[in-house]
């Protein structure tokens, strides 16, 4: 593509379908030659139809602006002529080019013929760690000016600068990386091969050594450049209040004094220095993270040993490392070194990656992901594959390269990122990890976490759930089928076919071994399919019609199939033995094989190892289930059988497991701080503490938020909702949908609607969608809208008029500060389902101990969840919001007062839906009026 002209195009339109009458309302073209912008073109276009309200809000283009503009027919010929001979560039060519071609065809104008470059595709490859590939987000990240997103002129110019940044980035890549990229670029959807080849030619012309990186079996990678930790110098802890405030002001320009934060800091420092254990409830508004991170850093500097910070998710881990630790450095004026340490499965295995490059018959998704990884390897200093932003189809490939053998070859050990992170963490001041990694360390022969000076467990209440998951054993039908399929198909091109070819070549007699393997697989497969049929057709005793498509029942209901479970285990053992015999035969001849042939053998051994692990899990779940502290249940979805079939063996009492963890920690004789925003409830303060297995003598302290923190929040209890226990689910859902619609219209959106049931969420969402009453709003529903929790949250923040329907994970751990969130609607009190198998097992255990399962388990859990739900609403003292409870049980049941008492001391109003809507409208209309008056005054 040397010496070509790039025509960077952006369109704004009335919608996505020209076939249905949608039209262009603005077009802009930026021309680039020799990597210089030489000309710009921009015009409004009269679509001869009204611009939808949503599009006007998105683009800020009104009917008035386009009223006197030319119709597209009037400018189509000149635009077509401008584009001829150029390379068409757009941020999503599938939209802009196809829309433009349709309009050219409609107007009888020659369509564009030539090459195209999609900057979305290009950016995904060259900026593989970007959190988002929206033009606005990429512009922010790369420092590209974009005054008004969704205006064609600004978008086209930003896209032009994005293209220039990408071309510049290409020339910084090593020659070997460009070679590997170019080889795969011909299967891409836009014409990127020319761009890559131009960069490759230019790099080849440079002097030797430029762009050079070390190679691992021919793959360039950035050698981990771990910073040496400076000798820790004693930095005194600020004793006086004025000293603490002076430090905090260095990191917070708008510092707000909070006495509780300073007290919490003192508690953390004293616990660390005196090697004491303490539990601290620190709600939103206190400044919890800095409250423990500053004393932790000072303690580490004084002792010369790291302090471990453990939190719930890797997202929170990265936030502490990238944001909060930098603030601590500003405060004390010293380079406090932090290291993030995650589980091995979070890091790339370069050995496995290189093997897969040799033997994988790449699909489009795999090719694209490989190209992203090749670029990422030239940049990453951690090897953490979570840095990558890959499409759903590429995730399977990512999962493969994060599962390298623990038995590393010598050359792999040199570049093993996980080992490097362990080495550097020992010399860091702060080690930041997640609960899962911390718990799994108990089971290692050589423990990662050793020789530390203290440990702080943030989001401590989540340690209970993490411990439960860490001790779960899960059978998944789809996972088993996938693993089985890797070594069972002898179709040409498949792994087994390749292995049998190698066996014939080096060992002979492959027909006999193939027959033996096929026979054992058939026996195993028949037993497997029979068991899947039994589990998916079983009429379980707890079916009550209220669970929707989700079916859950205890394994004990099919106890009579225990013999069948045993037969499968025996057949699987025979099959694994036969597979191992092939490996043993081939191992003798490895020295005679090519590198590619060795890679096939390594891949065969990998899948045998995976199937062996599955065999152990089978015994653990289906045959070895006499431990009273575990329950086994079957879960499936009626709509996707047998694919959704899952069997889970889960612990009943995590406190037993966590006591073992604490014994390990106590061996270190260090300070331990458990902290969270929700660590206790009224009338049973140590409910969470008991579940964590913490001894009764460990103090439980509370550090309250400032009194004014919740001053702009109100709790509404809607009195005229139907009783959830006296009407059908459909009637209740209709009432919920009505309440949501009225509330959304009154507030203008920016709402969370929180459910306890995915089935009820889906039905409410579908009912509202069918009503078309909220067509002007972006409705985002967990489990319905595609994407992860973080992606759904990003979509919610993107649109001013948005509503998010969430369940489970959206009750906590979601940070939406400021005006992005105006209200939270609680559809029903968050009690666990009495039919939940794990809950029933926990309730049965309490009953045997002479306790009441409702007051000692169900009610405290629900109160904690409600507190966590309230925590989504107010994230700073400037936030204003409404907490709306639709479940009348909070008013009609004797336990309702306990829910209210557990929430912050804010006004509680009991009123009808109509009166609540009137109050909300008055509030928001008043706000809008004040905004208009302020505008006039200015």
FIBARO-842410 format. One record per residue (C-alpha): x, y, z; residue in one letter. Coordinates in steps of 0.5 Angstrom, whole numbers, plus 2048, in hexadecimal, padded with zeros to 3 digits. Example, Ala and Ser with C-alpha at 12.3 -4.5 7.8 and 13.67 -1.06 7.14 Angstrom:
<atoms>
8197F7810A
81B7FE80ES
</atoms>
This chain:
<atoms>
800800800X
8068057FFX
80480C7FCX
7FD80A7FDX
7F780F7FFX
7F380D805X
7EC810805X
7EA81080CX
7E281080CX
7DD811812X
7D5811811X
7D0813816X
7C9810814X
7C280F816X
7C3808818X
7C7802816X
7C27FF810X
7C2803809X
7BE7FE806X
7B880080CX
7B980780AX
7BF80980EX
7C380F80BX
7C981380CX
7C9819810X
7D081B810X
7D681980CX
7DE81A80DX
7E4818809X
7EB81A80CX
7F1818806X
7F8816808X
7FE815804X
805814806X
80281380DX
80081B80DX
7F981D80DX
7F8821806X
7F0823806X
7EA822809X
7E3822807X
7DC82280BX
7D582380AX
7CE82380DX
7C981F809X
7C2820809X
7BF81980AX
7B881B808X
7B581880FX
7B581A816X
7BB81881AX
7BA813820X
7BA816826X
7BF811828X
7C4813823X
7C381A824X
7C581982BX
7CB815829X
7CE819823X
7CB820826X
7C982181EX
7C182481EX
7BC824818X
7BD82C818X
7C582B816X
7C4826810X
7BD82A80EX
7C182E809X
7C6829807X
7C7825800X
7C481E800X
7C98197FFX
7C78187F7X
7C981F7F6X
7D081D7F9X
7D18167F7X
7D58177F1X
7DA81B7F4X
7DB8177FAX
7DC8117F5X
7E18147F1X
7E58177F7X
7E580F7FAX
7E880C7F3X
7EF80A7F4X
7EF80B7FBX
7F0806801X
7E9806804X
7EA80780CX
7E5807811X
7E4805819X
7E07FF817X
7E07FE80FX
7DA7F9810X
7D57FF812X
7D880580EX
7DA802807X
7D47FD807X
7CF803808X
7D3808803X
7D38027FEX
7CB8017FFX
7CA8097FEX
7CF8097F8X
7CA8037F5X
7C48077F7X
7C680D7F3X
7C980A7EDX
7D080C7EFX
7D68077EEX
7D88037F4X
7DF8047F7X
7E47FF7F5X
7EA7FE7F8X
7EE7FC7FFX
7EB7FD806X
7EE7FE80CX
7EA7FD813X
7ED801818X
7E97FD81DX
7EC7F681BX
7F37FA81AX
7F37FD821X
7F17F6824X
7F77F3822X
7FC7F9823X
7F97FB82AX
7F77F482DX
7F67F7834X
7F27FD833X
7EB7FC837X
7E77FE831X
7E77FF82AX
7E2804829X
7E580A826X
7E480F82CX
7E780A831X
7ED80982CX
7EE81082BX
7EE812832X
7F380C833X
7F880F82EX
7F781682FX
7F3817828X
7EF81D828X
7E781C828X
7E3822829X
7DD81F828X
7DC817827X
7D6815822X
7D781B81EX
7DA819817X
7DF81F816X
7E281E81DX
7E281681DX
7E5816816X
7EB81A818X
7EC81681EX
7EC81081AX
7F1813815X
7F681481BX
7F480D81EX
7F680A817X
7FD80E818X
7FE80C81FX
7FD80581DX
802805817X
80780881BX
806803820X
8077FD81BX
80E800819X
8107FF821X
80F7F8820X
8157F381FX
8167F0818X
8147E981BX
80D7EB81EX
80C7EF817X
80D7E8813X
8097E4818X
8037E9817X
8047EA810X
8037E280FX
7FC7E3812X
7FA7E9810X
7F77E7809X
7F17E380DX
7EF7EA810X
7E97ED80EX
7EC7F480CX
7F27F5808X
7F77F680DX
7FC7F180AX
7FF7F7806X
8007FB80CX
8047F680FX
8087F4809X
80A7FC809X
80C7FC810X
8107F580FX
8147F8809X
8167FF80DX
8187FB813X
81C7F680FX
8207FD80CX
8227FF813X
8297FD816X
82A7F7819X
8277F7821X
8217FC820X
81B7F9823X
81E7F3825X
81C7EF82BX
81E7E882EX
81B7E282AX
8177DC82DX
8177D7828X
8177DC823X
8127E0826X
8147E7828X
8127E982FX
8137EF834X
8187EC839X
8157ED840X
8197F3843X
8177F384AX
8197F984EX
81E7F8854X
81B7FA85AX
81F80085EX
8217FE865X
81B800869X
81C80686DX
818807874X
81380C873X
80F80E879X
80880D87AX
80481387BX
802813882X
7FE81A882X
7F881C87FX
7FB82287BX
80181D879X
7FC818876X
7F881E872X
7FE82186FX
80081A86CX
7F9819869X
7F9820866X
7FF81E862X
7FB81985EX
7F481C85FX
7F382385CX
7EC82485FX
7ED820865X
7E781F86AX
7E981E871X
7E6817874X
7E881687BX
7E680E87AX
7EB80E875X
7F0810879X
7EE80C87FX
7EE80687AX
7F5807878X
7F780787FX
7F4800880X
7F77FD87AX
7FE80087CX
7FE7FE883X
7FB7F7881X
8017F687CX
8067F8881X
8047F4887X
8027EE883X
7FB7EE885X
7F47EC881X
7EE7F1880X
7E87F187CX
7E67F887AX
7DF7FA876X
7E1800872X
7DB80286EX
7DB806868X
7DD80E869X
7E380C86EX
7E880B869X
7EA80486BX
7EF802865X
7F4808867X
7F280786EX
7F680086EX
7FA801869X
7FE80786CX
800804872X
8017FD86FX
80780186AX
80A804870X
80A7FE874X
80D7FA86EX
81280086EX
8147FF875X
8157F8875X
8187F686EX
8127F186DX
80C7F1869X
8057F286BX
8007EE867X
7FA7F1865X
7F47EC863X
7EE7EE85FX
7E87EB85CX
7E97EC854X
7EF7ED850X
7EB7F384DX
7EC7F6855X
7F37F3855X
7F57F784FX
7F17FE851X
7F57FD858X
7FC7FD854X
7FB80284FX
7F7807852X
7F780785AX
7FE80585BX
80180B857X
7FD80F85CX
80180C861X
80780E85EX
80581585DX
804815864X
80A813867X
80F815861X
81280E860X
81280985BX
80D80485FX
80E7FD85AX
8087F9859X
8077F2856X
8017EF853X
8017E8854X
7FB7E3851X
7FB7DC850X
7FF7D884BX
7F97D8846X
7F97DF846X
7FF7DF842X
8017DD83BX
8057D783AX
80A7D9834X
80C7D1833X
8047D0832X
8037D682EX
8097D4829X
8077CD829X
8007CF827X
8037D3821X
8067CD81EX
8007C881EX
7FA7CD81FX
7F57CD818X
7F37D481AX
7EC7D6819X
7EB7DE818X
7EA7DF820X
7F07DB821X
7F47DF81CX
7F27E681EX
7F47E4826X
7FA7E1824X
7FC7E8820X
7FA7EC827X
7FE7E782BX
8047E8826X
8047F0827X
8027EF82FX
8087EB830X
80D7F182DX
80A7F5833X
8087F1839X
80C7F283FX
8077ED843X
8057E783EX
7FE7E8841X
7F97E683CX
7F47EA83FX
7F77F083CX
7F57EE836X
7EE7F0833X
7EC7EA82EX
7E57E882BX
7E17E382EX
7E37DE828X
7EB7DF82AX
7EA7DE832X
7EA7D6830X
7F17D782EX
7F37DC833X
7F17D6838X
7F57D1835X
7FC7D6835X
7FA7D783DX
7FB7CF83EX
8027CE83DX
8057C8841X
8087C9848X
80E7C5845X
8117CA842X
8177C983DX
81D7CD83EX
81C7D2839X
8157D383BX
8177D4842X
81B7DA840X
8157DE83DX
8107DB842X
80C7E1844X
8097DE84AX
8107DC84DX
8127E384CX
80D7E684FX
80E7E2855X
8157E4856X
8147EB855X
80E7EB85AX
8137E9860X
8177EF85FX
8117F485EX
80E7F8864X
8067F6862X
8047F085FX
7FD7F185CX
7F97EA85BX
7F27E785AX
7EF7E385FX
7EF7DD85BX
7F67DD85AX
7F77DE861X
7F37D8863X
7F67D485EX
7FD7D5861X
7FB7D0867X
7FB7CA862X
8027CC85FX
8087C8861X
80C7CE860X
8087D4863X
8097DA85FX
8077DF865X
80C7DE86AX
8107E386EX
80B7E986EX
80A7EE874X
8027EE873X
7FC7ED870X
7F67F186EX
7F07ED86BX
7EB7F3868X
7E47F1866X
7E57EC86BX
7DE7E986BX
7DF7E7864X
7E57E2867X
7DF7DD869X
7DC7DD862X
7E47DC85FX
7E57D6864X
7DF7D3862X
7E07D385BX
7E87D185CX
7E57CB85FX
7E07CA85AX
7E17C4855X
7DD7C584EX
7DA7C0849X
7D87C4843X
7D57C083DX
7D87C5837X
7DF7C583BX
7DF7BD83BX
7DD7BD834X
7E27C2831X
7E87BE835X
7E57B7833X
7E57BA82BX
7EC7BC82BX
7EF7B582CX
7E97B1829X
7E87B3822X
7ED7AF81DX
7EA7B4817X
7F07B6812X
7F37BC815X
7F17BB81CX
7F67BA822X
7F57B2823X
7F67B181BX
7FC7B581CX
7FE7B1822X
7FD7AA81EX
8017AC818X
8077AE81DX
8057A7820X
8057A381AX
80C7A7817X
8107A681EX
80D7A0821X
80979C81CX
80279881EX
7FE79E81EX
7F879A81CX
7F8796822X
7F979C827X
7F37A0823X
7EE79A824X
7F079A82BX
7EF7A182CX
7E97A2828X
7E579C82CX
7E779F833X
7E47A6831X
7DE7A382EX
7DD79F835X
7DE7A6839X
7DA7AA834X
7D47A5834X
7D47A683CX
7D57AD83CX
7CF7AE837X
7CB7AA83BX
7CC7AE842X
7CB7B483EX
7C47B283CX
7C37AF843X
7C47B6846X
7C17BA841X
7BA7B6841X
7BA7B5848X
7B37B884BX
7B67BB852X
7B27BC858X
7B37C3859X
7B07C5852X
7AB7CB854X
7AA7CE84EX
7AD7D5850X
7B47D484EX
7B37D6847X
7B87D2842X
7BD7D1848X
7BC7CA84BX
7C07C8851X
7C07C2855X
7C47BD85AX
7C97B8857X
7C67B385DX
7BF7B3859X
7C37AF854X
7C77AB859X
7C47A4855X
7C97A6850X
7CF7A5854X
7D179F850X
7D17A284AX
7D57A884CX
7DA7A284EX
7DA79F847X
7DC7A5844X
7E27A6848X
7E47A0847X
7E37A183FX
7E77A7840X
7ED7A4843X
7ED79F83EX
7ED7A4839X
7F27A983CX
7F77A383DX
7F67A1835X
7F87A9834X
7FE7A8838X
8017A2835X
8017A682EX
8057AC832X
80A7A7835X
80B7A482EX
80C7AA82BX
8117AD831X
8167A882FX
8177AB828X
8167B382AX
81D7B4828X
81C7B2821X
8167B7820X
8167BD81DX
8147C3821X
80D7C381EX
80C7BC820X
80E7BD827X
8097C2827X
8047BD825X
8067B882BX
8067BE830X
7FF7C082EX
7FD7B982EX
8007B8835X
7FC7BF837X
7F57BC836X
7F77B5839X
7F97B983FX
7F27BD83FX
7EE7B783EX
7F27B4844X
7F07BA848X
7E97B9846X
7E97B2848X
7EB7B484FX
7E67B984FX
7E07B484DX
7E27B0853X
7E27B6858X
7DB7B8856X
7D77B1854X
7DB7AC858X
7DE7AF85EX
7D97B4861X
7D87B1868X
7DB7B786CX
7D57BB86FX
7D97C186EX
7D77C1867X
7D17C1863X
7D07BF85BX
7CB7C2857X
7C97C184FX
7C87C884CX
7C57C9845X
7C17CD840X
7BB7CA83DX
7BC7CE836X
7C37CB835X
7C37C4837X
7C87C0838X
7CD7C6836X
7CB7CA83DX
7CC7C3841X
7D17C5847X
7D27C184EX
7D57C5853X
7D87C285AX
7D87C885FX
7DA7C9866X
7D47CA86BX
7D87CE871X
7DE7D286EX
7E07D4875X
7E37CD876X
7E87CE870X
7EA7D5872X
7EC7D3878X
7F27CF875X
7F37D5871X
7F47D9877X
7F97D487AX
7FD7D5874X
7FD7DC875X
7FE7DC87DX
8057D887CX
8077DF879X
8067E387FX
8047E987CX
7FE7EE87CX
7F87EC879X
7F27F1877X
7EC7EF874X
7E87F4871X
7E27F686DX
7DC7FB86CX
7D77F586FX
7DA7F1875X
7D47F187AX
7CD7F287BX
7C87F4881X
7C67EE885X
7CC7EA883X
7D27EE882X
7D77E8881X
7D37E487CX
7D87E6876X
7DE7E587BX
7DB7DE87DX
7DB7DC876X
7E27DE875X
7E47D987AX
7E77DF87EX
7E87DE886X
7E37E188BX
7E87E588EX
7EA7E9888X
7E77F0888X
7E27F3884X
7E37FA883X
7DE7FF87FX
7E180587BX
7DA809879X
7DA80E873X
7D9815875X
7D2817877X
7D181B870X
7D381686CX
7CC81386AX
7C881A86BX
7C681A864X
7C3813864X
7BC811866X
7B980A866X
7B2809863X
7AE803865X
7A8802860X
7A2800864X
79D7FE85FX
7A17F985BX
79E7F285BX
7A07ED861X
7A57E985EX
7A37E3862X
79B7E4860X
79B7E5858X
79E7E1852X
7A57E2850X
7A27E5849X
79E7EA84DX
7A47EC851X
7A87ED84BX
7A37F1848X
7A37F684EX
7AA7F684EX
7AA7F8847X
7A57FE848X
7A980084EX
7B080084AX
7AD804844X
7AA809848X
7B080A84CX
7B580A846X
7B0810843X
7B0814849X
7B781484AX
7BA814843X
7BD80D844X
7C480C847X
7C180684BX
7C37FF84EX
7BD7FA84EX
7C07F4853X
7BD7ED853X
7BE7E7856X
7BC7E3851X
7BF7E284AX
7B87E0847X
7B47E684AX
7B97EB848X
7B87E8841X
7B17E8841X
7B07EF843X
7B57F183EX
7B17EE839X
7AB7F183BX
7AE7F883BX
7B17F7834X
7AA7F4831X
7A67FA834X
7AB7FF830X
7AA804836X
7B1805837X
7B4805830X
7B780B831X
7BC808836X
7C2803836X
7BF7FD839X
7C57F983CX
7C47F283FX
7C97ED842X
7C87E683FX
7C47E9839X
7C97EF836X
7CF7EC834X
7D67ED838X
7D97ED83EX
7D77F0844X
7DC7F6843X
7DA7F683CX
7D27F783EX
7D57FC843X
7D880083EX
7D2800839X
7CE80383FX
7D3809840X
7D380A839X
7CC80C838X
7C981283CX
7C280E83BX
7C480783EX
7C1802842X
7C57FC845X
7C17F6847X
7C67F284BX
7C67EC850X
7CB7E8854X
7D27EC853X
7CF7F3852X
7CC7F3859X
7D37F585BX
7DA7F6858X
7D87FB853X
7DA802853X
7D6807850X
7D780E853X
7D4815852X
7CE81684DX
7CF810849X
7CA80C84EX
7C4810851X
7C080A854X
7C0803856X
7BA7FF856X
7BA7F885AX
7B57F4857X
7B47EF85DX
7B87EE863X
7BE7EA862X
7BD7E3865X
7C07DD863X
7BB7D8860X
7B97D3865X
7BA7CE85FX
7C17D085EX
7C57C985FX
7CB7CC863X
7C67D1867X
7C27CA869X
7C87C786BX
7CA7CD86FX
7C37CD872X
7C37C6874X
7CA7C6877X
7C77CC87CX
7C17C887DX
7C57C2880X
7C97C7884X
7C27CA887X
7C27D0884X
7BD7D487FX
7BF7D4878X
7BB7DA877X
7BE7DF87CX
7C57DC87CX
7C67DB875X
7C17DE870X
7BF7E4873X
7C67E7875X
7C87E586EX
7C37E986BX
7C47EF86FX
7CB7EF86DX
7C97EF866X
7C57F4866X
7CA7F986AX
7CF7F7864X
7C97F985FX
7C8800863X
7D0801862X
7CF80185AX
7CB80885BX
7D080C85FX
7D780C85DX
7D981385FX
7D6819864X
7D481D85DX
7D081785BX
7C881785BX
7C481185AX
7BD80D85CX
7BD80685FX
7B680385DX
7B47FD860X
7AE7FA85CX
7AD7F4861X
7A87F5866X
7AB7F086BX
7AF7F586EX
7A97F9870X
7A47F3872X
7A97EE875X
7AC7EE87CX
7B37ED879X
7B27F3875X
7B57F887AX
7BB7F487AX
7BC7F6873X
7BB7FD874X
7BF7FE87AX
7C57FB876X
7C5800871X
7C8807872X
7C480C876X
7C1810871X
7B9812870X
7B580C86EX
7AE80E86BX
7A880986AX
7A480B865X
7A080985FX
7A3808858X
7A080E855X
7A281285BX
7A981085AX
7A9811853X
7A6818854X
7AC81A859X
7B1817854X
7AE81C84FX
7AE822853X
7B5820855X
7B882084EX
7B382584BX
7B682A850X
7BD82884FX
7BC829847X
7B9830849X
7BF83284DX
7C3830847X
7C0834842X
7C083A847X
7C7839849X
7C8839841X
7C5840840X
7C9843846X
7CF841842X
</atoms>
